[in-house]
Amino acid sequence: MKLHLQSGFQEEIRSDERGPDVKKEPNMNTASSKDDASSSPHELQRKLSNRHLQLIAIGGAIGTGLFMGSGKTIALAGPSILFIYMIIGAMFFFLMRALGEILLSNLHYKSFIDMAHDLIGPGAGYYIGWSYWLGWILVGIADLAAIINYLNFWLPPDMAFTPMGQAMISAGCVLLVLGINLLTVKLFGEIEFWFALIKILAILGLIAIGGYMIFSDFQAPGGSAASLTNVWAYDGMFPKGTMGFLAGFQIAMFAFVGVELLGTMAAETKDPEKNLPKAVNAIPTRIILFYVLSLLVIMSVTPWVEIPADQSPFVTLFLHAGIPVSAIIMNLVVLSSVMSSMNSGVFSTSRMLFGLARDGQAPQALAELSSRAVPAKGLLFSCAFIMAGAAFQYFVPNTMEAFTLASSLCVILFISIWGLIMVCYIRYRKQQPEKHATSTFKMPGGIWMSYLVLIFLFFALVILSLEADTMKALMISPLWLVILFTTYHTLYKPRLRKRQQILSGE
């Protein structure tokens, strides 16, 4: 396995340098291999329990894109945001079903690199590995912008952090997350467990309190009464027209970044045939509960025209309702959520670099583990790039502008990765029809649904050109293709060719 992000969540990694021969039969002596992996100081350790995995999987459905980005999405699209999340959620359900079928067809596939390398080619594996790494770096930079935005909640209206102050806070957050990850993976799992639990309870609490306000005709001082009619009372469900509806997709797409981790995380548990389908099939329920229902409650209590675009609607709900204590608590919740997102991103990128280095696609120094069996050099490398986000805060002090630019670049990368996952499925169906025939977890719709998801992803990419701020990200993104093309042909491909010559005895 080359990309250990998805389990960073703890797949054994063989100490020998091997190529991407993912078609070999899995080692059936799992007990001994696990023991060896967990005892070797040169291997990542299996320290995350099922309790950690399940809560992190559920908490992964609730991220910065929902807490921070939904305010701007509501401003762009109005109540039609509910349809946006349902459409995106449906597409991701089929994407995850495709990913799930591929993973279960060959349990040796533990990463997107494995799949892409085997089903498309080494160039696709190289692209996915490094693009996934950069995508999570951009998530970290977007999280820094969100943290500053949330911290401004505590300042008087006529005050705000200076650009230098924002940069210093961002740097402090990166160093805190780095320190956590340099200790042990078990500590990471424990912290993420509680972060996820806090997010889940907060969403459920908001739905319960908001539901009570709606059905009790609660009226805030000087405000309108809470009612379901507030959702459509201001120019209907599509008040911003078609263009507003389409523009809302960009930030909404960012909210789903990382959902693909559920499949690969579940695939690395002891019983993937049971846990993977369970995780994937729960996606529609989570989207309806965490996204659609929570935003329906928010727009019922606070008319969408009164929700600021640059603030979290989860906080403003309680402010407009005249419950400042609850607003303070919710602000702390969304702040913990964004720290959780950054924590996961740093963890993920370091494991990814570890896997890339083991396969010769990154500097070999990044394949070394510390005495605590964590990829410390990979952590430092990733944090150095996220730390650049602190400088980004200095040059782009407008937190919403910084968040939009970073999240837009991130979405572009992830759209390409999601697209390659669907291409992998199409190739799998054509190359290995016998495995599809015996699959117990077939993707509904099969090939034609794969093309429909690809069309949707292309449509989402085109939408980025509709807004000036997202268009900037679209214009910058080809630079990454140039960088990867150059490094692949000058660095990785010669190594790959040399390795193949050694293996063939030439």
N, C-alpha and C positions, 0 to 999 in steps of 0.2 A: 504494500500500500504506500502511496506517495503522499497523499494529503491527509494529515492526521487531525485536521480541524474537527471533523465531524465527530470523531470522538475526541479530537483532543480528548474526547470522551472514551477513550482509552482502549484502543486496539493494540495488540502486541505488534512490535516493529522488529523485524529481524535485523540482527546486527550486521549481516553481510550486505554488501552493496549489490542489489540486484536490479535488473531492468523491469519494465512494466509487463512482465509475463503474467497477466491476470487470469489467463485461461487455465492455469494449473489447478488441479484439484486441491481443495482445502486440506490442511493437515488435520487428520481425524483425531490425532492424539491431543485433544484440546486441553485436557487437564494439565498435562506436563508442560505444554507450551505456555499456558497461562502462568503456571508457577515460575517458569523460567523468566517470563517477561516481567513478572512482578518482583522477582528477586534480583534481576540484573541492574546494576547501577547505570548501564548504558541504554536502558529502555524506558519509555514512558510507562507510568505505573497505573494499574487499574485501581483507582481510589474512589470513583464516583459510584454511589449506591443507586439502586433503583429509585429510592426516595428522591435523590437529587435529580435523576434523569426525568422523572415524571413531572416534577414541579417546574424544572427548567423548560421542558417541552411546552407546558401550558403557558408559563410566563413569557415564552418566546413569541406568543401570539399578541402580546401587549408591549409595544415599543414606543420609541420616541416619535415615530411617525404618527401614531394615534394621539398621544398626549400633547405633542407640540404642533404637529402639522395639521391636525384637523381644524384648528382655528382658521388658518389661511384657506383650507379647502372649502370650508363653509362659506367664507367670504367670496370665494370664486364661483362656487356652484350652488350655494343655498341648500335647501333640503334635498336636492337631487344627489347629495353626497351619499345618502342611504342607498340609492341605486348603484352608485359608483362602487361602493364597497361590496355590494352583492355580486356585481358583474366580475370584478377583479377576483373576489373569493371563489366564484364558480370556476374561473379559468385556472386558478391555482390548485383547486381540488383535482382537476384533470391532470395538471402538470405533476402533482405529487403522486397521483395514481400511476402515471407513466414511469416516474422515478422509482416508485415502489416495485412495479413489475420487473424492471431491469435489475434492481438490487437483489430481489428474491430469485431471479433466474440464475444468478451466479453469486454466491455469498463471498466470493473472493473480491468482488467489487466493494471497496470500502470508501471510495471517494469519487468525486466528479472527474478527477484526472484519470483514474483507472478506466472509467467508462469511456471517456472521450478518446483516450489513447488507444484503447482496444477497438472501439467501434468506428471512430472517425480517423484518427491518426495522431502521431506524436505532436504535431503542431497544434492541434486542438487541445491536447492535454496541457501543453505549455501555456497556451492562452488562458485556459480556464483557471489554472493554478495561480498564475500571477495576477490575473484580473480579479479573482476572488479575494486575494490578499489586498489589492488596492481598494477594492470595494469596501472592505471592512475598515481600512484606514480612513476612508472618506466618511464612513458611519461615525467613527470616533471624532473626526473634525466637526461633523454636524452636531454631534452630542455636546461638544464644547460650546457651540453657539447656543444650544438649548439650555445648558447649565447657566450661562450668563443671563439668559432671558428669565429663567426661574428665580435667580438670585436678585434680580431687579425688583421682584415682588416685595422684598423687604425694605426697599428704599423709598423715601418720600417721592411724590410725583415729579417734583422739580429737580430731582437728583438722579444720577446714573453713574455707573462705573466709567472711568476714563479708559481710553484705548489701552494704556499701559496697565491699568488695573485689571481689565479683562484678560489681557495676555498673561499676567501673573497668576490669576485665578485658574486659567486654563492649564498653565504649566503645573500648578499645584495638584490639580485633578489627575493629570497624567502620571505624575510621580506617585500619587497615592495608589492608583490602580496598578502601576508597575510594582510597587512594594508588595501589594497583596499577591500578585501573580508570581513573584519571585520566591515565595515561601513554599507552599505545597498545593498540589491540585485539590486535595481534600478541603483545604481552606477555601479555595475558589468555589467548589461545589456547595459548601455550607453557606457562604455568603450569597451565592446565586439562588439557593433554595429559599432563603428568607426574603431576598429581594422579590422573587417571583410570588411568594405567598402574600407579601404586602400589596403587590399590584393587583392580584386576583381579588383579595378581600376589599381593596379600595373600589374596584370596578363594581363588585357586587353590592357594596355599601352605597355607592352613588346611585345605582339602579333602584335599590330599595328606598332610599330617601327621596329620590326624584319621583318614583312611582307614588309614594305617599303624598307628595306635594301635588301631583297631578290629580289624584282622585279625591283630595280634600280641598281642591280649589284654592290652594295656597296663593297668597298675594304678597309680594315683597313691598316694603314701604316705598311708595312712589313709583312702583312698577306695575306690569300687567300680571293678571292672574295666570297661574300655571294651568295649562290645558293642552291636550293633544292637537287642538285646532291651531295652536301657535305654529305648528310645523308648516301648514299650507295656507295660513291666513294672510301671509305677506306675498302676494302675487303668485301663489300656487307652488307646486313642487319644482318647477323649472323657472324661477324668477330671473335667472341670468341668461336664459335662452340656451341654444345649442352650444355656442362658443364657451359659455361659462361652464356648462356641463362637461365639455371635453377638457377644458383647462384644469378642472378639478382632479383629473386622473394622475397628474404628475406627483403631487405630494401624497396622494392616496397610495400610489404604487410603492413609495418609500416605506409606508407603514408595513408592507408585506416582505420587506427585505429580511432574509434569514428564515423564512418559513420553510425553505427547502432543507434546512438542517434537521427537521423533525424526522424525515425519512431515513437519512443516513445515521442519525443518532439511534433510532429504533433498530436499525439493521445491525447494530453492533452490540445489542443485548444478547443474553443467553438464548432467547427464544424469538428470533426475528420473524418467523412465520406467524406468530401470534401478535407480537408487539408492533410490527410495522403496519399491518392493516389497521390495527386499533388506533394508532397515532394519526394515520392519514385520513381515515374515515371520520375522525373527530374534528377535522378542520372546518367543515361547514357550520357545526354547532358553535365552535369558538368564535367564528366570524360574526354569526348572528348575535351571540351573547355580548362579546366584548366590543364589537364595532357598531353594528346596526342598532342594537337595543340601547346601548349606552348613549349614542348620539341622538337617537330618537327621544330619549328622556331629557337630554340636555336642551334640545331645541324646543321641547314642550314646556320646560320650566322657564327658559330664557329664549325669547324669540330670536331667531337666527340673525336678524338685522342688528341686534344689540350685542352680538358676540365679537369682540375685537379680533382682528386677523393676526395680530402679533402676540397673542396670549393664549394660554391653554384654556379651552372652553371648560375643562374639568374643574379648573379653579374658579373661573368667572361665574359658573353656575351658582356656587355658594355665595360669592360676593354680591351678585344681583339678587339673590334670595335673602340677603341681609343676615347671613350666618358667617361672620368673619372667622370664627374659630374653626369651622369646618373647612373654610377656604385655606386657612393656614395649614391644616392637616393635609389637605389634598395637594397643596404646593410641595410639601415635604415628600409626599408619595411620588409625585411626578419627578421630583429631583432625584429620589432614590432610583426611580425607573431609568432615568437617563444615565446615572452612574452604573447601573446594572448593564445597560447596553454597551457602554464603553468597556466595562470589565470583561464582558463576553467577547467583544471585538478584539481586545488585546490578547486574551487567551487564545482565541481562534487563529489570529494571524501568526502567533508564535508557533503553534502546532503545524500550521500550514507550511511555514518556512522550514520547519524541522523535516517535514515530509519531502518538500521540494529539494532540500539539500541532500537528503538520503538518495534521491534519484538523480543527482547531478545537475539539477535545474537551478540551483542556488549555491552560493559559496559554502564549501564544506564546513566552515567554522560554525555555521548555523545548525549543523546536525549534532553539535555537542550538547550534552546535558550537564547541569550543575550537580553538586553533591546531593541535592534534594530531588534529583530526577526531573527537573524542569528545564526546558530549553531557554536558558537565561539569555544567551546571545540573541536568539530570535526575539525574545521579549524586548531587549534593549533596542534592537534594530527597528521593530515595529513602533515602539514608543517614540523613537527619534523622529519618525515620520509624522506620527500623530502630534508630537510636540510642535511640528511646523504649523499645526492648527492654532497654536498659541500666537504665533506671529501673524497668522491669518486674521485673528481677532484684532490685532493692532491695525492692520491695513484695511480691514472691512469691519468697522466698529458696529455697524447696523446688524444686530444679531439675526434678524429675520432674513436679511439679504445674504448673510454668510451661510445660514442654515439652508436656504433655498439653493444656493450655488453648489454647496457640498452635496446635498441630498440629490440634486439633479444629476451631477456627475456620477454619483453612486448608482442611481436608478439606471442610467445608460449602461453601465458596466453589468449590472445584474440582469437587465433585459437581454443582453447578449449571452450571458451565461445560461439563463433560463431557456433561451432559444436553442442553445447547443444541447441542453438536456433533451429537448423535444426532438432534435435531429438525431441524437443518440437513440431515442426510442424508435424512430423510423428506421434507422440502420439495423437496430436489433431485430425488428420484425422481418426485415428483408434477409438478414444474414442467418438468423437463428429461429426459423419458423417452428421448429420442433419444440423449442423451449416455451414459446408462446402457447402452443397447443396444450402443453401439460401444466401451464401456470394456473395456480389457484387464486391469483390476485390480478386478473386481467384488467387493463385500463378500459373503462367504458368508452365505446366509440372508436377505439383503436386508431388506425392510421388517419382516418378523416378528421377525428377530433384533434389529433396531433397537428394537422395542418391548420385547423381552426384556431388553436392556441397560438401557433406561429403567426397567423394573420393578426391576432389580437396584440401580440407583442410588438409586431411591426407598427401597428396602429398606435400603440402607446408611445413608440419612439417618435413617430410623426407629430404626435400631440405636443411634444416638447418644443416644437418650433413655433407654437402659437403664442407663447409668452416671451417677452423680451429677456427676462432673467433666466429662464430655462434654455432659451436659444443660445445664450452665452456658453452654457455647459455643453450643448450639442456641437458648437463650433470648436471648442477646445478638445473634445474627446478623440478626434483622429490622431492627435499627437501620441496618445497611448499606443495606438496601432503601429505607428512608426517605430516607437521605442521597442515594442515586443518583437516586431519583424526583424529589426536590426540585431537585437540580443539573441534571438533564436538562431539566426543564420550565422552569427559570428562567434557565439559562445556555446550554446547548447547542442546545436546540430553536429558540429565537429566531435564533441564528446560522445554523442550518441552513435555516430559512425564508428568511432574508435572502439567503443564498447562492443558493438556488433561484430567488428572484425576480430576482437579478442575471443568472443563467444563462439565464433564460427571457426576459429583456429587459423585464420589467415596471417 
